[in-house]
Amino acid sequence: MSNIIERNPKLLITIH
């Protein structure tokens, strides 16, 4: 699922 974060860097903020 790391690909999702790479494609959506903003999503990383949501997960964090």
C-alpha positions in Angstrom: 0.0 0.0 0.0 3.0 2.2 0.0 2.2 3.0 -3.7 -0.9 4.9 -2.5 1.2 7.2 -0.4 3.6 7.8 -3.2 0.7 8.6 -5.6 -1.1 10.7 -2.9 1.4 12.4 -0.6 -1.5 14.3 1.0 -3.0 11.0 2.0 0.1 10.5 4.2 -1.1 13.4 6.3 -4.5 11.7 6.8 -2.9 8.5 7.9 -0.6 10.4 10.3 
